[in-house]
């Protein structure tokens, strides 16, 4: 009797505190606001290769790499991102799209209006470990809590950051204070599974849509699938999955202590959201906690994780 009760308690503790723990040690960065603003001024003077108009499909051309190059400059990680210098793009003699300079200006304008804390979150989420930038270039964040921004005339809440304890209650407060919100746009490295599902239930209860505006890893997809409609816009942020960890060790479906509790709860939640729960759990089991599995857009649509992908002719989206 007691052993059975103990197992039940431990299982629920695992659900509440199951988290995506990144295994790479971050490094600190000093705040140099005036110096950073001077860097932005200098970067605006960068001359980029010109090219011809190649259609709207190039609107996102090199956008993510440009962001990482700029962020590297701003955050003292120039060596890590030097190879992404957009002025080197024409070294191979190939013609570049005319949107290159526009994309560069867009990134500079966007980043110049954000705080250093946001730069750090975006660097860790989108750059460290990607585009040839080593994971060890990740930077220590002042706070793991997410940012909540209301944009687009009060109709969209943009979230950037981890799904930490209190994520659901903070989201609830922001939604209550902004009744015109109809869409939750996500960018997150993940965090607490239970918080993600509670936030997702609130999103679905209110009939809100979700959108990816940044990469969405680990527990974050559980929030994303709660949207009444679930959109992925170019330049196509990624959904990343891995095994639940508690504490820091991967939990597989063969671990009987957790199987009926954690993955079953996630499957039930996914079914309630109209998602292929078997596919979702399978995605999670594809990678260890220190790694990620990234399904392609067609696979994401087949599993009904997304309902629409910009400029993609996919059967199920």
C-alpha positions in Angstrom: 0.0 0.0 0.0 2.6 2.5 1.1 5.0 1.4 -1.7 2.3 1.9 -4.3 1.5 5.3 -2.8 5.1 6.3 -2.8 5.5 5.4 -6.4 2.5 7.5 -7.3 3.9 10.5 -5.4 7.3 10.1 -7.0 5.7 9.9 -10.4 3.8 13.1 -9.9 6.9 14.8 -8.6 8.6 13.7 -11.8 5.8 15.2 -13.9 6.0 18.6 -12.1 9.7 18.9 -12.2 10.7 17.1 -15.4 12.8 19.6 -17.2 15.0 20.0 -20.2 18.4 20.6 -18.7 21.1 21.8 -21.1 24.3 20.1 -20.4 26.7 22.8 -21.7 28.2 25.2 -19.2 27.4 28.9 -20.1 29.9 31.7 -19.8 29.2 35.2 -18.3 29.1 38.4 -20.3 29.7 42.0 -19.2 27.2 44.7 -20.0 28.6 47.5 -22.2 25.5 49.3 -23.5 27.2 52.3 -25.0 29.8 50.2 -26.7 27.1 47.9 -28.0 25.2 50.9 -29.5 28.5 52.0 -31.2 28.8 48.6 -32.7 25.3 48.8 -34.2 26.2 52.2 -35.7 29.3 50.7 -37.3 27.4 47.7 -38.6 24.9 49.9 -40.3 27.8 51.1 -42.5 28.6 47.6 -43.7 28.5 47.4 -47.5 26.8 44.2 -48.7 27.0 42.6 -52.1 24.1 43.7 -54.4 22.1 41.4 -56.5 18.9 40.9 -58.5 15.3 40.4 -57.3 14.6 36.7 -56.9 11.1 36.8 -55.5 9.7 36.9 -52.0 11.2 33.5 -51.1 14.5 35.4 -50.4 12.9 37.6 -47.8 14.4 35.4 -45.1 17.7 34.9 -47.0 20.5 34.6 -44.4 18.3 36.3 -41.7 19.2 33.9 -38.9 22.9 33.9 -39.7 22.8 37.7 -39.8 21.2 37.8 -36.4 23.9 35.5 -35.0 26.6 37.6 -36.5 25.2 40.8 -35.1 24.6 39.2 -31.7 28.1 37.8 -31.6 29.4 41.4 -32.1 27.2 42.8 -29.4 27.8 40.1 -26.8 31.6 39.7 -27.1 31.4 36.5 -29.2 32.9 37.9 -32.4 35.3 35.0 -32.8 32.5 32.5 -32.6 30.4 34.2 -35.3 33.0 35.8 -37.5 32.5 33.2 -40.3 28.9 34.5 -40.6 30.0 38.0 -41.8 27.5 38.7 -44.6 30.0 40.8 -46.5 31.8 37.5 -47.3 28.8 36.0 -49.0 30.0 36.8 -52.5 33.5 35.2 -52.1 32.4 32.3 -54.3 31.3 34.6 -57.1 27.6 33.6 -56.9 24.9 36.2 -57.2 23.1 37.2 -54.1 19.5 38.3 -53.9 18.6 42.0 -53.7 16.9 41.4 -50.3 20.3 40.8 -48.6 20.8 44.4 -47.6 17.1 44.8 -46.6 17.4 41.7 -44.4 20.6 43.2 -42.8 18.8 46.5 -42.1 15.8 44.6 -40.7 18.0 42.7 -38.2 19.8 45.8 -37.1 16.6 47.7 -36.5 15.0 44.8 -34.6 18.0 44.1 -32.4 18.8 47.8 -31.6 15.4 48.0 -30.0 15.9 45.1 -27.7 17.6 44.7 -24.3 20.8 42.8 -23.6 18.9 40.2 -21.7 16.9 39.5 -24.8 20.0 39.4 -26.9 21.5 36.7 -24.6 18.3 34.6 -24.7 18.2 34.8 -28.5 21.9 34.0 -28.8 21.5 31.0 -26.6 18.4 29.8 -28.4 19.2 30.5 -32.0 23.0 30.7 -32.3 25.0 28.7 -29.7 25.5 25.2 -31.1 24.2 26.2 -34.6 25.6 27.7 -37.8 29.1 26.6 -36.9 29.0 28.4 -33.5 30.2 26.1 -30.7 27.7 25.3 -27.9 30.3 26.4 -25.4 29.7 30.0 -26.6 26.4 30.0 -24.7 26.1 32.9 -22.3 24.8 32.9 -18.7 21.4 34.4 -18.5 20.5 36.9 -15.8 17.2 35.2 -15.4 15.7 32.1 -16.9 12.2 33.5 -16.8 10.6 34.3 -20.1 9.7 37.8 -21.6 6.1 38.5 -22.4 5.6 41.3 -25.0 2.3 42.5 -26.4 2.5 43.5 -30.0 0.5 43.9 -33.2 -2.1 46.3 -31.7 -2.5 44.2 -28.6 -3.5 41.0 -30.4 -0.3 38.9 -30.1 1.8 38.0 -27.1 5.4 37.2 -27.9 7.2 34.9 -25.5 10.9 34.5 -25.4 12.6 32.4 -22.7 12.4 29.2 -20.7 9.3 27.5 -19.3 10.2 28.0 -15.7 8.2 27.6 -12.5 5.4 30.1 -12.6 5.3 30.2 -16.4 1.6 29.3 -16.5 0.6 31.8 -13.9 2.5 34.6 -15.5 1.0 33.8 -18.9 -2.5 33.8 -17.2 -1.8 37.3 -15.7 -0.7 38.7 -19.0 -3.7 37.3 -20.9 -6.1 38.6 -18.3 -4.6 42.1 -18.6 -4.7 42.0 -22.4 -8.1 40.6 -23.5 -7.6 41.5 -27.1 -4.8 38.8 -27.5 -5.8 36.1 -29.9 -2.3 34.6 -30.7 0.6 33.4 -28.6 3.9 33.6 -30.5 6.6 31.3 -29.0 10.4 31.1 -28.8 11.8 28.9 -26.0 14.5 26.5 -25.1 12.1 24.5 -23.0 11.8 23.8 -19.3 9.1 22.3 -17.1 6.7 19.9 -18.7 3.9 20.4 -16.2 4.1 24.2 -16.6 4.0 23.9 -20.4 0.9 21.7 -20.3 -0.9 24.0 -17.9 -0.1 27.0 -20.1 -1.3 25.0 -23.1 -4.6 24.2 -21.4 -5.2 27.8 -20.8 -4.4 28.7 -24.4 -6.9 26.1 -25.7 -9.6 27.1 -23.2 -9.4 30.7 -24.5 -9.5 29.6 -28.1 -6.2 31.2 -28.9 -3.9 30.5 -31.8 -0.1 29.8 -31.6 2.7 30.8 -33.8 6.4 30.1 -33.9 8.5 33.2 -34.1 11.6 31.6 -32.8 13.0 28.1 -32.2 10.8 26.0 -29.8 12.5 23.2 -28.0 11.8 20.5 -25.4 8.7 21.5 -23.4 7.9 24.4 -25.6 6.2 22.3 -28.4 3.7 21.2 -25.7 2.6 24.9 -25.5 2.7 25.3 -29.2 0.3 22.4 -30.0 -2.4 23.9 -27.8 -3.2 26.6 -30.4 -6.6 26.5 -32.1 -4.5 27.1 -35.2 -0.8 26.5 -35.2 1.3 28.5 -37.6 5.0 28.3 -38.7 6.3 31.3 -40.6 9.5 31.6 -42.6 12.4 31.5 -41.9 10.8 28.4 -40.3 11.8 28.2 -36.7 12.4 24.6 -35.5 10.5 22.4 -33.2 13.0 20.3 -31.2 12.2 17.3 -29.1 14.0 15.1 -26.6 13.4 12.7 -23.7 12.1 14.1 -20.4 14.8 14.2 -17.8 14.5 13.7 -14.1 16.9 14.7 -12.7 19.1 15.2 -15.8 18.7 11.5 -16.9 16.6 10.5 -19.9 13.3 8.9 -19.1 12.2 6.3 -21.8 8.9 4.7 -22.3 10.4 1.4 -21.1 11.0 2.9 -17.6 7.9 1.4 -16.0 7.9 3.8 -13.0 7.3 6.7 -15.3 5.7 5.2 -18.4 2.1 5.3 -17.3 2.5 8.6 -15.7 4.6 11.1 -17.6 4.4 9.9 -21.2 0.8 8.8 -20.8 -0.1 12.2 -19.4 1.6 13.9 -22.3 -0.1 11.6 -24.8 -3.5 12.3 -23.3 -2.8 16.0 -23.4 -1.7 15.8 -27.1 -4.8 13.8 -28.0 -7.0 16.5 -26.4 -5.3 19.1 -28.6 -6.0 17.1 -31.8 -2.4 16.0 -32.3 -1.1 12.6 -33.1 0.0 11.6 -29.6 1.9 8.5 -30.7 4.0 10.6 -33.1 4.6 13.3 -30.5 5.9 10.8 -27.9 8.0 9.1 -30.5 9.6 12.4 -31.4 10.5 12.9 -27.7 12.1 9.5 -27.5 14.4 10.1 -30.5 17.0 12.1 -28.6 18.8 12.1 -25.2 18.2 15.1 -22.9 21.5 16.7 -24.0 20.4 16.5 -27.7 17.4 17.3 -29.9 15.4 15.6 -32.6 14.1 18.0 -35.3 11.3 16.6 -37.5 11.1 18.2 -40.9 8.1 20.4 -41.8 6.3 17.6 -43.6 6.6 15.3 -40.6 5.4 18.1 -38.3 2.3 18.5 -40.5 1.6 14.8 -40.8 1.6 14.6 -37.0 -0.8 17.6 -36.9 1.6 19.6 -34.7 1.1 22.5 -37.1 -1.9 23.5 -39.1 -0.3 26.0 -41.5 3.3 26.6 -42.8 4.0 29.7 -44.9 4.8 29.1 -48.6 4.8 25.3 -48.2 2.6 23.0 -50.2 2.2 20.3 -47.6 -0.7 17.9 -47.7 -1.6 18.2 -44.0 -0.9 21.9 -43.4 
